[in-house]
């Protein structure tokens, strides 16, 4: 998933002629839950039941790739364990003929390729079509480069051309990329992360498909080891842009020269790092938000920054003004006609306590609880002060629902 290491998860698949499309013509994948996933499944064939239970305990919703050690457990057995623990999977097809690919209730689809060059798009289209024909409704998953890849890596003159050609030529059911911002005192990569998400948002809305993205969880190369607040910042920023899936890089620490420090959610020998409990906490809220997030369509996103005074939020969204601070404001339309606001604290080192003004009386504003997933009346965090006060931890986001305009 990193720029220095392109990993092809499968060989190109041949067309299959065995399986007809469903009677309703529904060959395309339809995402049925918010995706919380990761790169690098447990690299072991021991105690897989316990390993999948551990993944579920950390509130992940799907797994990319199957576990594997020296004697990998058959895919069918792993899929049974995934189903037992309420997880979905994207398996790597390898050289398996399309008509013989594994299937089952836990199977979301097949992880076909990572970070393709544009010259590979025609063959990828064949693979996607073959999977749709042989396994209707399953996802042929392909993760593309981030926008800091070189033109040589992309195979196009720029990133916009790369993404638009990928969508037009491959016709995926999910748009996915990996982008790992730098969090260093002398190098702040957050503008680039937002810029890449803006492309994903724009192109996924045009194509009418969801987008997912990987974010960084571990130290490697120029990357520091993210704090819990920096993990939150990456995730809630993705949500503000409308992501329907977020994926940690990495879950199990890969062995090799690129990651000598380790530091993923689990070590290379399977011990939990501090990131396990951090991910578990964050993912619990995401999982509870998930049913609501899946009903939202992005209508806008703005960064709102001010010092000393309240600032009017640009556009005609439901959040009209906000007091001093640095925020990301994502606005959405709910499938039932209501409006939504996802308010993020853009600081990952400081909490925020803004006064917010919506375009309706606060009594008509609901907040989606990260503890229950229910929409509940918003609570003023400082009721002795004028206006509606909202407390935000460093990098945190909160999700509000408002009546139709």
C-alpha positions in Angstrom: 0.0 0.0 0.0 2.9 2.4 0.4 4.4 4.2 -2.6 7.6 2.3 -2.3 6.0 -1.1 -2.4 3.3 -2.0 -5.0 1.7 -5.3 -4.1 -0.3 -7.2 -6.8 -2.8 -9.4 -5.0 -3.9 -11.4 -7.9 -3.0 -12.4 -11.4 -5.3 -11.3 -14.1 -8.5 -13.3 -14.2 -9.9 -15.0 -17.3 -13.5 -14.6 -18.4 -15.9 -17.2 -17.0 -18.9 -18.4 -18.9 -20.5 -20.7 -16.2 -22.5 -18.4 -14.0 -25.4 -16.3 -15.4 -26.4 -12.9 -14.1 -29.2 -12.8 -11.6 -32.7 -12.5 -12.9 -32.9 -8.8 -11.9 -29.6 -8.1 -13.7 -28.0 -7.3 -10.4 -24.4 -8.1 -11.1 -23.0 -5.0 -9.3 -21.8 -4.9 -5.7 -24.0 -2.9 -3.3 -22.4 -2.0 0.0 -24.6 -3.1 2.9 -22.7 -1.6 5.9 -20.0 1.0 6.7 -16.6 -0.5 6.1 -14.0 -0.6 8.9 -11.1 -2.6 7.6 -7.3 -2.9 7.4 -4.3 -4.0 5.4 -2.4 -7.2 6.5 -4.5 -9.8 8.1 -2.9 -11.9 10.8 0.1 -13.7 9.3 -0.5 -17.0 11.2 -2.4 -20.2 10.8 -2.7 -20.8 14.6 -5.8 -20.1 16.7 -7.7 -18.4 13.8 -11.0 -18.5 15.8 -9.4 -16.4 18.5 -7.7 -14.1 15.9 -11.0 -13.4 14.2 -12.7 -12.9 17.6 -9.9 -10.4 18.4 -10.6 -8.5 15.1 -14.3 -8.4 15.8 -13.7 -7.3 19.4 -11.9 -4.3 18.0 -15.1 -3.4 16.1 -13.8 -4.0 12.6 -16.4 -4.9 10.0 -14.4 -6.5 7.3 -11.0 -8.1 6.5 -9.0 -7.8 3.4 -7.1 -11.0 2.6 -7.2 -14.2 4.7 -4.9 -15.1 7.5 -1.9 -17.1 6.5 1.2 -18.8 8.0 3.2 -21.7 6.8 0.1 -24.0 6.4 -2.8 -21.7 5.5 -6.2 -22.8 6.6 -8.5 -23.3 3.6 -10.6 -20.2 2.6 -13.9 -22.0 3.2 -12.9 -22.6 6.9 -11.8 -19.0 7.3 -15.0 -17.7 5.8 -17.0 -19.8 8.2 -15.1 -18.3 11.1 -15.6 -14.8 9.7 -19.3 -15.4 9.5 -19.3 -16.7 13.1 -17.8 -13.4 14.2 -20.0 -11.1 12.0 -17.2 -10.1 9.7 -17.1 -9.7 5.9 -14.1 -10.6 3.8 -12.4 -9.6 0.6 -10.3 -12.6 -0.4 -7.3 -12.6 -2.8 -8.3 -14.7 -5.8 -4.7 -15.4 -6.9 -4.7 -17.7 -10.0 -8.0 -19.4 -9.1 -10.4 -19.6 -12.1 -13.2 -17.2 -11.7 -15.9 -19.9 -11.7 -14.1 -21.6 -8.8 -13.7 -18.6 -6.5 -14.8 -19.1 -2.9 -18.2 -17.8 -1.9 -20.5 -17.7 1.1 -22.4 -15.3 3.4 -19.2 -13.7 4.8 -17.7 -13.1 1.3 -18.0 -9.4 0.3 -15.8 -10.0 -2.8 -12.3 -10.4 -4.1 -9.2 -8.2 -3.7 -8.0 -8.1 -7.2 -5.1 -5.6 -7.3 -3.3 -2.8 -5.4 -2.1 0.4 -7.0 -2.4 -0.3 -10.7 -0.7 1.6 -13.5 -3.1 3.0 -16.1 -1.7 0.6 -18.7 -3.3 -2.2 -16.6 -6.8 -0.8 -16.7 -8.0 -2.8 -19.8 -7.0 -6.1 -18.1 -8.6 -5.0 -14.8 -11.8 -4.3 -16.7 -11.8 -7.9 -17.9 -11.2 -9.2 -14.3 -14.1 -7.0 -13.0 -16.5 -8.2 -15.7 -15.5 -11.8 -15.1 -16.2 -11.6 -11.4 -19.5 -9.9 -12.0 -20.5 -12.7 -14.4 -19.3 -15.6 -12.2 -20.2 -14.1 -8.8 -23.0 -11.6 -9.2 -23.2 -9.0 -6.4 -19.6 -9.6 -5.2 -17.1 -6.8 -5.2 -14.0 -6.8 -7.5 -11.9 -4.6 -5.2 -9.1 -2.6 -6.6 -7.2 0.1 -4.6 -5.6 2.9 -6.5 -2.6 5.1 -5.9 -2.7 8.3 -3.8 -2.1 11.7 -5.5 1.5 11.8 -4.5 2.4 9.0 -6.8 4.6 9.9 -9.7 3.4 10.2 -13.3 5.5 7.1 -14.1 3.6 5.1 -11.3 0.3 6.4 -12.5 0.8 6.0 -16.2 -0.9 9.3 -16.8 0.1 13.0 -17.0 -1.6 13.8 -13.6 -3.8 12.4 -10.9 -7.1 13.7 -12.1 -6.6 11.9 -15.4 -5.6 8.7 -13.6 -8.8 8.6 -11.4 -11.1 9.6 -14.2 -9.7 7.0 -16.6 -9.8 4.3 -13.8 -13.5 5.0 -13.3 -14.3 5.1 -17.1 -12.2 2.2 -18.2 -12.5 -0.2 -15.2 -16.0 0.7 -14.0 -15.4 -0.3 -10.3 -18.2 -0.6 -7.7 -16.0 1.1 -5.0 -13.4 3.9 -5.5 -10.5 3.3 -3.0 -7.1 4.8 -2.4 -4.4 4.9 0.2 -2.9 8.2 1.5 -0.7 8.6 4.5 -0.2 12.2 5.7 2.9 13.3 7.5 2.5 14.5 11.1 5.8 16.1 12.0 6.5 19.6 13.4 8.4 20.5 10.3 6.2 18.7 7.8 2.4 18.7 7.9 0.8 16.6 5.2 -2.8 17.2 6.1 -3.5 19.6 3.2 -2.5 16.9 0.8 -4.7 14.3 2.6 -7.7 16.6 2.2 -6.9 17.4 -1.4 -6.8 13.7 -2.2 -10.1 13.1 -0.4 -11.7 16.0 -2.4 -10.8 14.1 -5.6 -12.3 10.9 -4.2 -15.5 12.7 -3.1 -15.9 14.5 -6.5 -15.3 11.4 -8.6 -17.3 9.0 -6.5 -20.3 11.4 -6.5 -20.1 11.6 -10.3 -19.9 7.8 -10.7 -22.6 7.2 -8.1 -20.4 4.7 -6.1 -19.0 4.9 -2.5 -15.3 5.7 -1.8 -13.0 4.2 0.8 -9.5 5.1 1.9 -6.6 3.7 3.8 -4.9 5.9 6.4 -1.7 5.5 8.4 -1.4 3.7 11.8 2.3 3.0 12.1 5.8 4.5 12.0 7.8 3.9 8.8 10.1 5.9 6.5 9.4 9.6 7.3 6.2 8.8 9.2 6.0 9.2 13.0 3.9 6.8 15.0 0.4 8.4 15.0 -1.2 9.3 18.3 -4.8 8.4 19.0 -5.9 11.9 18.1 -4.0 11.7 14.8 -5.9 8.4 14.1 -9.1 10.2 14.9 -8.2 13.2 12.7 -7.5 10.9 9.7 -10.8 9.0 10.1 -13.1 11.9 10.8 -11.6 13.9 8.0 -12.4 11.0 5.6 -16.0 10.9 7.0 -16.4 14.7 6.5 -15.7 14.1 2.8 -18.2 11.3 2.6 -16.1 8.1 2.9 -18.1 4.9 3.3 -15.1 2.9 4.4 -11.9 3.6 6.3 -9.0 1.2 6.5 -6.0 1.0 8.9 -2.4 0.6 7.5 -1.6 -1.9 9.1 -3.3 -4.4 11.4 -0.5 -7.0 11.6 3.0 -5.6 11.4 4.6 -6.8 8.1 8.0 -8.2 8.4 10.8 -6.8 6.2 13.1 -3.8 5.9 10.4 -1.2 5.3 8.9 -1.5 8.8 11.8 -2.2 11.2 10.1 -0.3 14.1 6.9 -2.4 13.9 4.1 -0.5 15.6 1.0 -1.6 13.7 -2.2 -2.6 15.6 -0.5 -6.0 16.3 3.2 -6.7 16.3 4.8 -9.1 13.8 4.5 -11.9 16.4 0.9 -11.1 17.2 1.0 -9.0 20.4 -1.3 -6.1 20.8 0.2 -2.6 20.6 -1.4 0.5 22.1 -3.1 1.0 18.8 -5.4 -2.0 19.4 -7.3 -0.3 22.2 -7.2 3.0 20.3 -8.7 1.4 17.3 -11.3 -0.5 19.4 -12.5 2.8 21.0 -12.7 4.7 17.7 -14.2 1.8 15.8 -17.0 1.4 18.4 -18.3 4.8 17.6 -17.9 4.4 13.8 -19.7 1.1 13.9 -22.6 2.7 15.8 -22.7 5.6 13.4 -22.5 3.2 10.4 -26.2 2.8 9.6 -26.6 6.6 9.6 -23.4 7.2 7.6 -24.6 4.7 4.9 -27.8 6.9 4.4 -25.9 10.1 3.8 -24.9 11.7 0.5 -22.2 14.5 0.7 -23.5 17.9 -0.3 -20.4 19.9 0.7 -17.3 20.2 2.8 -15.6 23.4 4.1 -12.6 24.1 6.3 -13.6 27.0 8.7 -10.8 28.7 10.5 -10.9 31.9 12.7 -9.1 33.6 15.5 -10.9 35.6 18.1 -14.3 35.9 16.5 -17.1 33.8 15.2 -17.1 33.1 11.5 -19.9 32.5 9.1 -19.7 29.1 7.5 -19.6 29.4 3.7 -22.5 28.1 1.6 -26.1 27.4 2.5 -25.6 24.4 4.7 -27.4 24.0 8.1 -24.4 25.2 10.2 -24.5 28.9 9.9 -21.6 30.1 12.2 -19.0 28.8 14.6 -16.8 30.5 17.1 -13.0 30.7 17.2 -11.1 27.6 16.1 -10.1 25.4 13.1 -12.8 23.0 11.9 -13.9 20.8 9.0 -17.6 21.0 8.2 -19.1 18.2 6.1 -22.7 18.6 5.0 -25.0 15.8 3.8 -28.4 14.9 2.7 -30.0 11.9 4.5 -32.0 9.4 2.4 -35.1 10.4 4.3 -34.7 14.1 3.3 -33.2 15.3 6.5 -29.9 17.2 6.5 -26.7 16.3 8.4 -23.6 18.0 9.6 -20.3 16.3 10.5 -18.2 18.7 12.6 -14.5 17.9 13.0 -11.9 19.5 15.2 -9.1 20.1 12.7 -6.5 20.3 15.5 -5.0 17.0 16.5 -3.2 18.4 19.5 -5.9 20.5 21.1 -9.5 20.1 22.1 -12.1 22.7 21.0 -15.2 24.0 22.6 -17.0 26.0 19.9 -20.3 27.9 20.1 -22.3 26.8 17.0 -25.3 28.3 15.3 -27.6 26.1 13.2 -30.3 27.4 10.9 -33.0 25.9 13.2 -33.6 26.1 16.9 -31.3 23.8 18.9 -34.3 22.0 20.2 -34.8 20.6 16.6 -31.2 19.4 16.3 -30.4 15.7 17.0 -27.0 14.1 17.5 -26.1 10.6 16.4 -24.7 9.0 19.5 -21.4 7.2 19.1 -22.4 5.0 22.1 -25.7 3.8 20.8 -26.1 4.9 17.2 -29.4 6.5 18.1 -30.4 10.1 17.1 -30.9 11.9 20.4 -31.6 15.6 21.3 -28.4 17.5 21.2 -26.9 18.4 24.6 -25.4 21.8 25.3 -22.0 21.1 26.8 -21.9 24.5 28.6 -25.6 25.4 29.4 -24.6 28.4 31.5 -23.1 30.1 28.5 -25.2 31.8 25.7 -25.7 29.7 22.6 -25.1 26.0 21.9 -21.7 24.8 23.0 -20.1 21.7 21.5 -17.0 20.1 23.0 -14.6 18.3 20.7 -11.6 16.3 21.6 -8.5 16.6 19.5 -9.2 15.3 16.0 -12.8 14.3 17.0 -15.9 14.6 14.9 -19.6 14.8 15.9 -22.6 14.0 13.7 -25.8 16.1 13.8 -29.2 15.6 12.1 -31.5 18.5 11.2 -35.0 18.7 9.6 -35.3 19.2 5.9 -35.0 22.8 4.8 
